[in-house]
């Protein structure tokens, strides 16, 4: 890697070929960062990166399946060889486990009748995949003067909100897969933050809100750009910013 007089910030967003991840990539590119579009499908990743470049951004596709450690290690090697460091990691890739359904209609997630294989698959992506990617990218993040990690969680992960009998989540069917996976992710976020705070690596969880995406069959009321705003804010925190937090665009959320 050649030496530059100024540090070019590099951000990797997983699951960034569409939806919230792509919107976050677009916003980071608009701020002048080099953005790496993490995508399982190389063609879709390259199409998204090309669109960002056409809009004036500096973007590259990186083939990365969070459930396949070999692709994650290959991606880390690619980032190291091309850029030598990583400043921002947004762990956005996730699955609902119910296909394209609305959360209020996820009958296959009801705890008493759930398919355990589906639960395992959801945790494989939403929890274990985050560990896989984060650990592979940490050596590159440690080379950044201001490393930031953002884990994309959900309002539904909040035990406080979902256990309120009079709260908005009572209308949703109970979930033994997606919702607990995001609760685990927020807990994992705190553990990473506690380990890495001494190294100046800020680690936070973000709840984008109910965004219009494939995951909910486009029933969400927020645009991907609106949902991505909190991801980008946490990805660009100053040195005095929070760590081990859980935030939506409105502010801190209860655990």
Secondary structure, DSSP 8 states (H G I E B T S, - for coil): ----SS---EEEETT-SSHHHHHHHHHHHHTT-EEEEEESSHHHHHHHHHHHHHTT-EEEEEE--TT-HHHHHHHHHHHHHHTS--SEEEE-----SSSS--GGG-GGG-GGG--HHHHHHHHIIIIIHHHHHHHHHHHHHTTSTT-EEEEE--GGG-HHHHT-TTSGGGGS---SSHHHHHHHHHHHHHHHHHHHGGGT-EEEEE---SB-SGGGTT--SB-HHHHHHHHHHHHT--TT---SEEEETTEE---
